[in-house]
Amino acid sequence: MTHPQLVATRLVQNRYPGCLLALLAGSIVRGEGTPTSDLDVVIMTEQDPDAPYRYSEQVGNWPVEFFVHTPASLQTFFQTDMANRTPSLLQMCSEGLVIQDLDNQAEVLKQQCRELLAAGPAALSEKAIRAKRYHLSDLMEDLSGSDRRVEMFYIGSELAKAAADLWLAHQRQWSGNGKWLHRALFRAHPETAECLSQALEKLYCQADKNPLLGFAEEVLTLVGGPLFDGFDSRKQD
């Protein structure tokens, strides 16, 4: 199989020869690649009128995803990452291998991303916390009242995600989606991640919902407890 950095370099030279900056990122760069890993290539250019956009294709054995941005859109997406507390593009740029750097700005950009990641997300507003408390409380009620195994699995999955995200928000730690949510939780606090993993194992293998409900209750305790009575989405902070 062709080396991923060589593949990325050739693609950039052929597709985006005049780009200001190109970075190769993703699990391959981190040494965590699997047989299904793709190559994430971040492009910063002033020559593509369609930017920003995302484009995917199969190149030989490699699935490749291009994240094409202008300098301005890259900064806008960084702000979106921070607001959503899911720093996917920030992470890619901070850890990416430099494939092309026409104006010698790669290290400046990477340092900016490292500093933003190290600072962590902003604290949630009181209104946002109340909304998350209400959502998690509602999921707990659904799971508590469910006696259908398959429904328990669906509810449990949503509850686990909501609980993990709320725990991370309370700790002012970055969150994520899918596998990245577990990785974010594990990076922030391995013991908490393991506790949630064991609770999910109990639910899926033994249909025992109590450990997961207990985990969610502990998370809610950190932010004021369950919330139903008196919740009003019209109320401001």
C-alpha positions in Angstrom: 0.0 0.0 0.0 1.3 3.4 -0.9 2.4 5.6 2.1 -0.4 7.9 3.1 1.8 11.0 3.2 2.9 10.4 -0.4 -0.7 9.8 -1.6 -1.8 13.1 0.1 1.2 15.0 -1.4 0.4 13.8 -4.9 -3.2 14.6 -4.5 -2.5 18.1 -3.3 -0.1 18.7 -6.1 -2.6 17.5 -8.7 -5.8 19.0 -7.3 -4.8 22.1 -5.3 -1.3 23.0 -6.6 -1.7 26.7 -5.7 -3.2 26.2 -2.2 -1.7 28.3 0.6 -1.7 25.4 3.0 -2.4 21.6 3.0 -2.4 19.4 6.1 -2.7 15.6 6.4 -4.6 14.7 9.5 -6.7 11.9 11.1 -6.1 8.6 12.8 -3.3 7.7 10.3 -1.3 10.6 11.5 -1.9 9.8 15.1 -0.7 6.3 14.7 -4.2 5.0 15.4 -5.2 3.9 11.9 -7.4 0.9 11.2 -8.2 -0.9 7.9 -11.1 1.5 7.4 -9.2 4.7 8.2 -9.3 7.5 5.7 -7.0 10.3 4.9 -8.2 13.7 6.1 -6.7 16.6 4.0 -7.3 20.2 5.1 -6.8 22.7 2.3 -6.6 26.5 2.8 -6.9 28.3 -0.5 -7.9 31.7 -2.0 -8.3 30.2 -5.5 -11.5 28.0 -5.1 -14.7 30.0 -5.4 -16.7 27.0 -4.0 -14.9 27.0 -0.7 -15.7 26.1 2.0 -16.8 22.6 1.1 -16.1 18.9 1.9 -15.3 16.4 -0.8 -14.7 12.6 -0.6 -13.3 10.1 -3.0 -11.6 6.7 -3.2 -7.9 6.9 -4.4 -6.6 3.4 -4.8 -6.9 1.7 -1.4 -7.4 5.0 0.4 -10.6 6.8 1.1 -9.7 10.5 1.1 -11.7 13.4 2.5 -10.8 17.0 1.6 -11.9 19.9 3.8 -11.4 22.9 1.6 -11.4 26.4 3.1 -10.5 29.9 2.6 -8.5 31.6 5.4 -11.7 33.4 6.5 -13.9 30.3 6.5 -11.3 28.3 8.4 -11.5 30.8 11.2 -15.3 30.8 11.1 -15.3 27.0 11.4 -12.9 27.2 14.3 -15.4 29.4 16.1 -18.2 27.0 15.2 -16.2 24.1 16.7 -15.7 26.0 19.9 -19.3 27.0 20.2 -20.4 23.4 19.6 -17.6 22.1 22.0 -16.7 19.5 19.3 -13.3 20.6 18.0 -12.9 18.4 15.0 -11.3 20.9 12.6 -9.3 22.4 15.4 -7.9 19.0 16.2 -7.1 18.2 12.6 -5.2 21.4 12.1 -3.3 21.2 15.3 -2.0 17.7 14.7 -1.8 17.7 10.9 1.3 17.0 8.9 2.3 19.9 6.7 2.0 18.9 3.0 2.2 22.4 1.5 2.9 25.8 3.1 3.3 28.5 0.5 3.2 31.5 2.8 4.9 29.9 5.9 1.8 30.2 8.0 1.4 26.5 8.9 3.1 26.8 12.3 1.2 30.0 13.2 -2.1 28.2 12.4 -1.2 25.1 14.2 -0.1 27.1 17.3 -3.4 29.0 17.3 -5.3 25.7 17.3 -3.2 24.2 20.1 -3.9 27.3 22.2 -7.6 27.1 21.6 -7.7 23.4 22.4 -5.7 23.9 25.6 -8.0 26.7 26.7 -11.0 24.4 26.5 -14.6 25.3 25.6 -16.4 28.2 27.3 -18.7 27.5 30.2 -22.3 26.8 29.3 -24.9 29.4 30.1 -27.4 28.7 32.8 -30.1 28.4 30.2 -28.1 25.8 28.3 -27.4 23.8 31.4 -31.1 23.8 32.3 -32.0 22.5 28.8 -29.5 19.7 29.1 -30.7 18.8 32.6 -34.3 18.7 31.3 -33.3 16.5 28.3 -31.3 14.0 30.4 -34.0 13.9 33.0 -36.6 13.1 30.3 -34.4 10.3 28.9 -34.0 8.9 32.4 -37.8 8.8 32.8 -38.2 7.1 29.5 -35.6 4.4 30.3 -37.0 3.9 33.8 -40.5 3.3 32.4 -39.4 1.0 29.5 -39.8 -2.7 29.7 -39.1 -3.5 26.1 -35.6 -4.6 25.6 -35.0 -3.1 22.1 -36.5 0.2 23.2 -34.2 0.2 26.2 -31.2 -0.1 23.9 -32.3 2.9 21.8 -33.1 5.1 24.8 -29.9 3.9 26.6 -27.8 5.0 23.7 -29.3 8.5 23.7 -29.1 8.7 27.5 -25.4 7.7 27.5 -24.6 10.4 25.0 -26.5 13.1 26.8 -24.9 12.1 30.2 -21.4 12.1 28.8 -21.9 15.4 27.0 -23.3 17.0 30.1 -20.4 15.7 32.3 -17.9 17.1 29.8 -19.7 20.4 29.7 -19.7 20.7 33.4 -16.0 20.1 33.5 -15.4 22.5 30.6 -13.9 19.7 28.5 -14.3 19.2 24.8 -17.0 16.9 23.6 -17.5 14.9 20.5 -19.8 12.7 18.4 -19.9 9.0 18.0 -16.5 7.4 18.9 -15.1 10.8 19.6 -17.5 11.3 22.5 -16.1 8.2 24.3 -12.5 9.4 23.5 -13.2 12.8 24.8 -14.6 11.4 28.0 -11.7 9.0 28.4 -9.2 11.7 27.8 -10.8 14.0 30.4 -11.3 11.3 33.0 -10.6 7.6 32.3 -12.5 6.4 35.4 -15.7 8.2 34.4 -15.4 6.8 30.9 -14.9 3.3 32.2 -17.9 3.6 34.6 -20.1 4.6 31.6 -18.7 1.8 29.5 -19.6 -0.8 32.2 -23.1 0.7 32.5 -23.6 0.3 28.8 -22.3 -3.3 28.9 -24.8 -4.1 31.6 -27.6 -2.6 29.6 -26.8 -4.3 26.3 -25.7 -7.7 27.7 -28.0 -8.1 30.6 -30.8 -5.6 30.0 -29.9 -4.1 33.4 -30.7 -0.4 33.2 -29.9 0.5 36.8 -26.1 1.2 36.3 -26.8 3.6 33.4 -29.6 5.3 35.4 -27.2 5.6 38.3 -24.5 7.1 36.1 -27.0 9.7 34.7 -28.2 10.6 38.2 -24.7 11.2 39.4 -24.1 13.5 36.4 -27.3 15.4 37.1 -26.3 15.9 40.7 -23.3 17.8 39.6 -25.5 20.4 37.8 -28.4 20.8 40.2 -30.3 17.5 39.9 -33.1 16.3 37.7 -35.3 18.9 36.1 -38.9 18.7 35.0 -41.3 20.8 37.1 -40.8 24.5 36.3 -38.7 24.1 33.2 -39.6 26.8 30.7 -37.6 27.2 27.5 -38.7 30.8 27.2 -36.8 31.9 30.3 -33.5 33.6 29.6 -30.2 33.3 31.6 
